[in-house]
């Protein structure tokens, strides 16, 4: 643990870095209509700038985390941010689609390392009893990316060209790199990663990863096509979409901040509660999405619960990590990016076949499955513990227990 003031400043720098990565990863979505004609490509080809990025993260996150496991964390994070900023600068001045795609893929390789170590490094600077709060505070940068970074980048691209948006992110990336290099204390891999989480459990770890894939696939399938849903089903005017998405994102930021106050006391309860909320919101959008009055609060609840859920899952995955916490975080990054890609792909298929109205139903069913998987696994564990207690202490057997199990 390091001096409190320096730790707080370092946490702010790391949160700014998460904002950089989230914004830059999805920024091409808002700039597709500008990038594609400028480089002589179709919009679907330009979309590979996002899809290819996610695929590279899935491929390299675990191997690179293992290769760099002995590298001190300050130079590792600062180096990753430096390469990220340089690759983003190359993207801004790319003269061809191939150069732009290559620069994006280089940036993606640093993404895998960054997300593997940033959370373990952050919590290592603070007392163990507030680690959930620290995870939530660090996640504020994640939540601000979609609500602030992408809209601003899209606006800047519209005003000054898509390259200006990438230049801005490259500059911000370089500034963040310097801040991390100056503010982050010297942290060894052993201090940041540890041998295992405080509650190592391989079964819980695997179940949580599967639940993450289900939840992210469902949620991102719905969120990717939410603007189409708001236009075609809810009947909102195109001019109101920016405000509606801002409401969704703002509630996500507020929820991420608020969840930090309870995450240390109720780590599993928070995850289950948020899964329940997002399921309710998704199914509510399916059932009542044609009503503007219902859609707005449901959209806010969906945004709040999903952004907060990411912080809750990140905290929980480091608690039950059966190996080092950086490998656990890398595994979560792979699961998240897989869910993101799968959700967008399945959502596109549903949009083309069944129509946009069923996409929230798809999202709600998958988040409900994630809830059922986690809750069912915990209930099964509790029953096994109770049965083991009864076997060891027959006098503690509750009335009717024998009849129920004969």
Legacy VTK file of the C-alpha trace (Angstrom):
# vtk DataFile Version 3.0
C-alpha trace
ASCII
DATASET POLYDATA
POINTS 406 float
0.000 0.000 0.000
1.325 3.464 -0.900
0.807 7.005 0.353
-2.898 7.861 0.177
-2.676 11.075 -1.871
-0.358 9.569 -4.467
-2.557 6.482 -4.681
-5.626 8.639 -5.370
-3.821 10.586 -8.103
-2.530 7.356 -9.628
-6.060 5.908 -9.560
-7.339 8.977 -11.425
-4.620 8.523 -14.063
-5.510 4.847 -14.471
-9.208 5.710 -14.768
-8.329 8.213 -17.505
-6.433 5.415 -19.234
-9.504 3.148 -19.150
-11.460 6.010 -20.729
-8.845 6.173 -23.508
-9.046 2.480 -24.274
-12.842 2.177 -24.212
-13.352 5.298 -26.322
-10.737 4.388 -28.925
-11.896 0.775 -29.235
-15.422 1.722 -30.320
-14.758 5.185 -31.815
-14.870 3.923 -35.445
-18.558 3.019 -34.944
-19.443 6.705 -34.850
-17.087 7.521 -37.726
-17.929 4.720 -40.182
-19.721 7.026 -42.602
-16.626 9.248 -42.747
-13.861 6.624 -42.763
-15.374 4.339 -45.420
-15.636 6.834 -48.319
-12.353 8.559 -47.431
-10.423 5.278 -47.751
-12.543 3.865 -50.566
-14.073 1.035 -48.527
-17.569 -0.171 -47.685
-19.099 0.452 -44.266
-18.919 -3.258 -43.469
-15.183 -3.245 -44.196
-14.777 -0.189 -41.996
-16.708 -2.061 -39.303
-13.871 -4.600 -39.189
-11.836 -1.889 -37.465
-13.920 -2.665 -34.366
-14.522 -6.386 -34.890
-10.873 -7.104 -35.707
-9.820 -5.160 -32.630
-11.980 -7.348 -30.367
-10.742 -10.553 -32.007
-7.086 -9.594 -31.455
-7.787 -8.860 -27.787
-9.331 -12.315 -27.405
-6.324 -13.983 -29.019
-3.449 -12.157 -27.313
-4.714 -11.224 -23.838
-3.813 -14.452 -22.023
-0.493 -15.235 -23.794
0.825 -11.678 -23.417
-0.232 -11.540 -19.774
1.712 -14.728 -19.122
4.781 -13.492 -21.038
4.853 -10.174 -19.140
4.070 -11.611 -15.702
7.533 -10.697 -14.337
7.650 -7.158 -15.758
7.260 -4.340 -13.169
3.802 -2.842 -13.520
4.620 0.860 -13.900
6.790 0.468 -17.031
4.408 -2.187 -18.357
1.342 0.059 -18.120
3.183 3.177 -19.274
4.689 1.233 -22.168
1.306 -0.174 -23.191
-0.184 3.326 -23.150
2.749 4.697 -25.138
2.350 2.080 -27.873
-1.426 2.603 -27.806
-1.011 6.369 -28.288
1.555 5.904 -31.069
-0.679 3.395 -32.882
-3.623 5.777 -32.561
-1.494 8.566 -34.046
-0.581 6.300 -36.966
-4.308 5.604 -37.398
-4.953 9.333 -37.677
-2.475 9.746 -40.532
-3.114 6.433 -42.301
-3.178 6.848 -46.068
-4.837 3.489 -46.728
-7.304 1.117 -45.129
-4.574 -1.491 -44.665
-2.392 0.902 -42.643
-5.357 1.962 -40.514
-6.343 -1.649 -39.828
-2.754 -2.612 -38.956
-2.442 0.324 -36.544
-5.723 -0.653 -34.890
-4.549 -4.240 -34.443
-1.285 -3.064 -32.840
-3.340 -0.945 -30.459
-5.471 -4.005 -29.666
-2.428 -5.997 -28.521
-1.767 -3.403 -25.812
-5.436 -3.526 -24.831
-5.121 -7.148 -23.725
-2.146 -6.399 -21.462
-3.673 -3.212 -20.083
-6.953 -4.742 -18.905
-5.148 -7.734 -17.427
-3.062 -5.653 -15.030
-4.820 -2.315 -14.473
-7.340 -3.546 -11.877
-4.856 -5.659 -9.863
-2.441 -2.713 -9.844
-5.147 -0.293 -8.701
-6.375 -2.403 -5.780
-2.805 -3.108 -4.639
-2.449 0.582 -3.711
-5.344 0.553 -1.218
-6.472 -1.399 1.872
-8.112 -4.763 1.190
-11.422 -3.752 2.797
-12.175 -1.099 0.119
-11.093 -2.973 -2.991
-14.628 -3.158 -4.338
-14.930 0.614 -4.070
-11.607 1.053 -5.885
-12.719 -1.240 -8.715
-15.901 0.820 -9.079
-14.011 4.124 -9.060
-11.590 2.858 -11.697
-14.561 1.691 -13.773
-15.875 5.257 -13.988
-13.498 5.721 -16.919
-15.060 2.705 -18.657
-18.536 4.131 -18.181
-17.562 7.606 -19.398
-16.166 6.250 -22.679
-19.516 5.554 -24.379
-21.382 8.511 -22.832
-18.703 11.193 -23.275
-15.752 9.965 -25.338
-17.544 8.441 -28.328
-20.122 11.257 -28.767
-17.380 13.894 -28.537
-15.199 11.956 -30.970
-18.109 11.564 -33.377
-18.908 15.272 -33.133
-15.263 16.242 -33.682
-15.095 13.902 -36.662
-18.153 15.545 -38.153
-16.677 19.019 -37.661
-13.032 18.474 -38.607
-12.851 15.033 -40.213
-12.435 11.572 -38.735
-8.661 11.967 -38.464
-9.095 14.813 -35.975
-10.895 12.464 -33.588
-8.001 9.992 -33.683
-5.459 12.808 -33.237
-7.327 13.956 -30.131
-7.297 10.442 -28.661
-3.595 10.024 -29.488
-2.767 13.257 -27.642
-4.915 12.227 -24.682
-3.220 8.832 -24.717
0.267 10.372 -24.602
-0.752 12.678 -21.720
-2.205 9.721 -19.823
0.953 7.700 -20.479
3.073 10.448 -18.913
0.692 10.754 -15.948
0.826 7.008 -15.275
4.625 6.970 -15.558
4.938 9.842 -13.066
2.177 9.020 -10.585
2.041 5.239 -10.406
4.289 3.890 -7.632
6.706 1.056 -8.275
4.594 -2.096 -8.153
6.036 -5.564 -8.594
4.020 -8.302 -10.313
3.781 -10.111 -6.973
2.309 -7.043 -5.239
-0.292 -6.382 -7.923
-1.256 -9.892 -8.938
-0.727 -12.029 -5.848
-0.772 -15.795 -6.083
-4.563 -16.120 -6.053
-7.654 -14.165 -5.138
-8.614 -13.995 -1.436
-11.318 -16.648 -2.030
-9.779 -18.863 -4.749
-12.313 -21.205 -6.295
-11.888 -22.679 -9.769
-15.538 -23.714 -10.127
-16.850 -20.280 -9.158
-14.319 -18.692 -11.501
-15.414 -20.746 -14.518
-19.115 -20.256 -13.761
-18.591 -16.499 -13.481
-16.786 -16.387 -16.837
-19.613 -18.298 -18.534
-22.184 -16.018 -16.894
-20.201 -13.010 -18.132
-20.266 -14.291 -21.709
-24.033 -14.842 -21.483
-24.722 -11.440 -19.933
-22.457 -9.439 -22.245
-23.711 -11.257 -25.347
-27.299 -10.482 -24.391
-26.739 -6.906 -23.299
-24.464 -5.915 -26.183
-26.779 -7.572 -28.673
-29.482 -5.196 -27.461
-27.347 -2.075 -26.957
-25.692 -2.330 -30.385
-29.068 -1.899 -32.079
-30.763 0.260 -29.441
-30.928 3.294 -31.728
-32.830 1.244 -34.322
-35.188 0.023 -31.575
-35.818 3.557 -30.314
-36.639 4.751 -33.829
-38.669 1.837 -35.187
-40.399 0.477 -32.074
-40.581 3.356 -29.602
-41.176 5.961 -32.301
-38.693 8.570 -31.125
-37.466 11.188 -33.585
-33.909 10.837 -34.844
-33.061 14.214 -33.304
-33.779 12.853 -29.810
-31.453 9.836 -30.032
-28.408 11.682 -28.732
-30.260 12.792 -25.605
-31.689 9.312 -24.989
-28.281 7.657 -25.262
-26.858 10.350 -22.994
-29.502 9.464 -20.390
-28.581 5.788 -20.691
-24.870 6.522 -20.340
-25.290 9.040 -17.513
-27.190 6.529 -15.428
-24.410 4.056 -16.169
-21.811 6.439 -14.730
-23.965 7.215 -11.681
-24.659 3.531 -11.080
-20.988 2.625 -11.304
-20.180 5.287 -8.713
-22.986 4.189 -6.389
-22.243 0.464 -6.555
-18.799 1.095 -5.089
-20.446 1.877 -1.750
-21.848 -1.637 -1.337
-19.602 -3.846 -3.461
-17.186 -4.714 -0.645
-20.004 -5.873 1.650
-22.148 -7.725 -0.877
-19.942 -8.772 -3.829
-22.115 -11.640 -5.045
-25.408 -9.988 -4.103
-24.519 -6.921 -6.162
-23.778 -9.010 -9.260
-27.001 -11.007 -8.914
-29.062 -7.893 -8.193
-27.711 -6.081 -11.238
-28.321 -9.111 -13.450
-31.897 -9.107 -12.187
-32.270 -5.404 -12.955
-30.909 -5.597 -16.483
-33.081 -8.644 -17.191
-36.146 -6.733 -15.986
-35.215 -3.727 -18.121
-34.624 -5.800 -21.256
-37.845 -7.768 -20.934
-39.648 -4.532 -20.105
-38.372 -2.971 -23.328
-39.612 -5.985 -25.264
-43.055 -5.838 -23.654
-43.521 -2.070 -23.405
-40.989 -0.561 -25.775
-43.720 0.936 -27.950
-44.499 3.366 -25.105
-42.191 6.366 -24.866
-43.171 6.869 -21.225
-41.990 3.362 -20.310
-38.984 3.257 -22.603
-37.088 6.175 -21.049
-36.892 4.789 -17.464
-36.252 1.263 -18.750
-33.391 2.562 -20.887
-31.944 4.347 -17.848
-32.182 1.187 -15.715
-30.549 -0.893 -18.458
-27.652 1.550 -18.766
-27.178 1.833 -15.012
-27.280 -1.894 -14.343
-24.972 -2.957 -17.184
-22.222 -0.413 -16.466
-22.371 -1.268 -12.758
-22.387 -4.980 -13.552
-18.996 -4.715 -15.260
-17.476 -3.316 -12.054
-19.209 -5.983 -9.962
-17.987 -8.847 -12.119
-14.445 -7.449 -12.231
-14.319 -7.311 -8.431
-15.807 -10.779 -8.051
-13.469 -12.372 -10.614
-10.450 -11.147 -8.661
-11.925 -12.502 -5.425
-12.316 -16.056 -6.712
-9.259 -16.107 -9.009
-7.732 -19.607 -8.746
-4.501 -18.361 -10.331
-2.998 -14.872 -10.264
-5.449 -11.986 -10.388
-3.875 -10.586 -13.554
-4.533 -13.870 -15.385
-8.088 -13.767 -14.016
-8.525 -10.223 -15.351
-7.106 -11.277 -18.721
-9.608 -14.148 -18.836
-12.417 -11.718 -18.073
-11.231 -9.438 -20.888
-11.389 -12.384 -23.296
-14.881 -13.303 -22.079
-16.093 -9.722 -22.388
-14.755 -9.238 -25.911
-16.189 -12.595 -26.976
-19.582 -11.529 -25.648
-19.306 -8.164 -27.381
-18.540 -9.749 -30.754
-21.133 -12.512 -30.337
-23.838 -10.079 -29.245
-23.280 -7.788 -32.209
-23.221 -10.743 -34.631
-26.365 -12.421 -33.266
-28.137 -9.077 -32.996
-27.424 -8.393 -36.665
-28.912 -11.763 -37.567
-32.047 -11.103 -35.523
-32.399 -7.640 -37.023
-32.313 -9.096 -40.538
-34.736 -11.954 -39.810
-37.053 -11.455 -36.831
-36.871 -7.666 -36.590
-35.476 -5.271 -34.026
-38.344 -5.683 -31.548
-37.190 -9.154 -30.463
-33.595 -8.102 -29.749
-34.336 -6.926 -26.160
-36.105 -10.262 -25.602
-32.951 -12.039 -26.731
-30.907 -9.849 -24.390
-33.240 -10.423 -21.456
-33.274 -14.189 -21.895
-29.471 -14.373 -21.914
-29.057 -12.120 -18.876
-31.713 -14.219 -17.123
-29.702 -17.324 -17.998
-26.600 -15.692 -16.488
-28.562 -14.941 -13.306
-29.906 -18.492 -13.113
-26.448 -19.978 -13.654
-24.811 -17.918 -10.896
-27.674 -18.222 -8.421
-28.094 -21.943 -9.102
-24.396 -22.602 -8.603
-24.362 -20.755 -5.271
-27.490 -22.572 -4.071
-25.940 -25.903 -5.035
-22.787 -25.022 -3.091
-24.858 -24.122 -0.047
-26.776 -27.410 -0.180
-23.520 -29.349 -0.400
-22.098 -27.458 2.571
-25.254 -28.092 4.591
-25.196 -31.793 3.742
-21.531 -32.011 4.712
-22.273 -30.270 8.014
-25.061 -32.757 8.749
-22.814 -35.727 7.929
-20.164 -34.464 10.316
-22.643 -33.432 13.025
-25.729 -35.684 12.885
-27.229 -33.941 15.925
-27.541 -30.732 13.878
-29.741 -32.411 11.247
-32.946 -30.385 10.839
-36.355 -31.976 11.335
-37.528 -33.739 8.175
-34.044 -33.832 6.663
-33.832 -37.632 6.591
-37.199 -38.056 4.958
-36.359 -35.528 2.303
-33.135 -37.293 1.345
-34.067 -40.933 1.548
LINES 1 407
406 0 1 2 3 4 5 6 7 8 9 10 11 12 13 14 15 16 17 18 19 20 21 22 23 24 25 26 27 28 29 30 31 32 33 34 35 36 37 38 39 40 41 42 43 44 45 46 47 48 49 50 51 52 53 54 55 56 57 58 59 60 61 62 63 64 65 66 67 68 69 70 71 72 73 74 75 76 77 78 79 80 81 82 83 84 85 86 87 88 89 90 91 92 93 94 95 96 97 98 99 100 101 102 103 104 105 106 107 108 109 110 111 112 113 114 115 116 117 118 119 120 121 122 123 124 125 126 127 128 129 130 131 132 133 134 135 136 137 138 139 140 141 142 143 144 145 146 147 148 149 150 151 152 153 154 155 156 157 158 159 160 161 162 163 164 165 166 167 168 169 170 171 172 173 174 175 176 177 178 179 180 181 182 183 184 185 186 187 188 189 190 191 192 193 194 195 196 197 198 199 200 201 202 203 204 205 206 207 208 209 210 211 212 213 214 215 216 217 218 219 220 221 222 223 224 225 226 227 228 229 230 231 232 233 234 235 236 237 238 239 240 241 242 243 244 245 246 247 248 249 250 251 252 253 254 255 256 257 258 259 260 261 262 263 264 265 266 267 268 269 270 271 272 273 274 275 276 277 278 279 280 281 282 283 284 285 286 287 288 289 290 291 292 293 294 295 296 297 298 299 300 301 302 303 304 305 306 307 308 309 310 311 312 313 314 315 316 317 318 319 320 321 322 323 324 325 326 327 328 329 330 331 332 333 334 335 336 337 338 339 340 341 342 343 344 345 346 347 348 349 350 351 352 353 354 355 356 357 358 359 360 361 362 363 364 365 366 367 368 369 370 371 372 373 374 375 376 377 378 379 380 381 382 383 384 385 386 387 388 389 390 391 392 393 394 395 396 397 398 399 400 401 402 403 404 405
